[in-house]
């Protein structure tokens, strides 16, 4: 089909009553979408929020809230949570995102991400932590 043939086909559809109705409907839809888009672009965004981190005394918090309705003060934590060091060796390994534990000699244990590995010395430790033994690896 050549471009000339395609043009003739479009002219025949456009000259029929159904074709004219389709063109009018298409124009109405395009004008509606264009108007909606222009309305969205014309609205100026002035609702930005500023977040400040720090500890403010109580009287200064009220002053800060009164001075700017768009400023939010986030207090700095005064205590830290101490984490126990993560074990890097053990007879069994599990993923922090999974539900099964594996012997470290199991080939399936090699597929676990190093960042997510949790080590246990005994089966009991792993089961006490909520993990169940994987059926894919026998005990070695």
N, C-alpha and C positions, 0 to 999 in steps of 0.2 A: 504494500500500500504506500503510495507516494504522498507527499505533503499536499499536492493538489487534490488528490482524492479525499484526503482527510478534511480539507477545507470545504469541499463540496458537501460532505456528510454533515459537517457542523452547520452549514447554511440550511440544509434541508430540515434538520432538527429544529433550528432556530426559527424557521418560517412557519412551523406547525403551532397550533394552540398549546399543546402540551409543552413544547420547547420554550415558548414564551413564558409560560407559568414557571417552568424550572429556572429560567434566567432571573425572573423577578424574585423568586424565593431565595436564590443564591445571592442576589444583590442585597436583599433585606438581612440575611444572615451575616454577610460580610460587613455591612454598615453597623450592625449590632455589636459584633466583635471589635470592630475598629473604635466605636464609641466607648466601649468598656475599657479597652486598652488605653485610650487617651485620658479617660477619667482616672485610671490608676496612676499614670505617669504624672498627672497634674497635681496630685496630692503630695504635699511636702511632709516628710517624715521628721517630726519633732519630738518623738517619744523615746529618745535615747535615755538609758539609765547608766549612771556612773556608780561603780562599786568600789569603795575604799576599804582597805583592810587595815585594822589597827584597833587598839583598845582606847575607847573614849570614856572619860569620867561621866557619871550620870548627868550632871548639869550640861556638859558639852553635847551629849547625845540629843537632848531636847533642843538645844540651840542649832545643831546640825540639821535636825529634822525640820525645824522652822525655817531655816535659811534656804533650803533647796528641797523641793518636793520630789526631785529625781535622784537624790543621793542616798545611797544605802550604806550604812556602816556595818562591816562584818568584823566582829571581835576576833582577835588573834587568840588561839587556844593557849591557855596558861599551863596546861599539863601535857606531857607527852605520853604516848602509849609505848611501853617497852615490849618489844617482840622477842620471843625466845629464838635463839639462833636455829636456823634450818639445818637438819642433819643432812650430810652429803654422802653417807654410806650406810649400809644395812643389808640384811639378808633378803628383804622384801621391799618392793617399790610400788607406788600407786600414783595416779595423776590427781592433782588438786581439783580437776574438773570432772573426774570420773567416779565410778562406784566400785571398781574392782582393783585388787592388788595382785602382784605377780612376783615370783622369785626373780631376783636380779639376774640369774643366769638364763631366764626365758627370753626367747627372741621377740616376743610381743612387748617386753619391757623396753626394748631398744627403740620402739616406735613412739614412746612417750617423749614429749618435749622436755628438755632439761630444765627449763624455767618452771615447769609445772610438777616436777617429780617430788614426791614425799617418800622418805625412806623409813622403814620400820625394822627393828631387830628381830622381832618374833611375829608369828601369825596372830597371836593374841593381841599385840599392840595394834595391828592393822584392823582387826575385827572390832576392837574397842573403839577405834576411831570411826567406825561405821562402814568400813569397806568389806566386801565379800571376795572370796577366793575366785580367781578366774579359772574357768574350765578349759581354757585354751592351752595352759601349760601345766604339766604334772610337776610335782615337787622333785627337785633334783638334789 
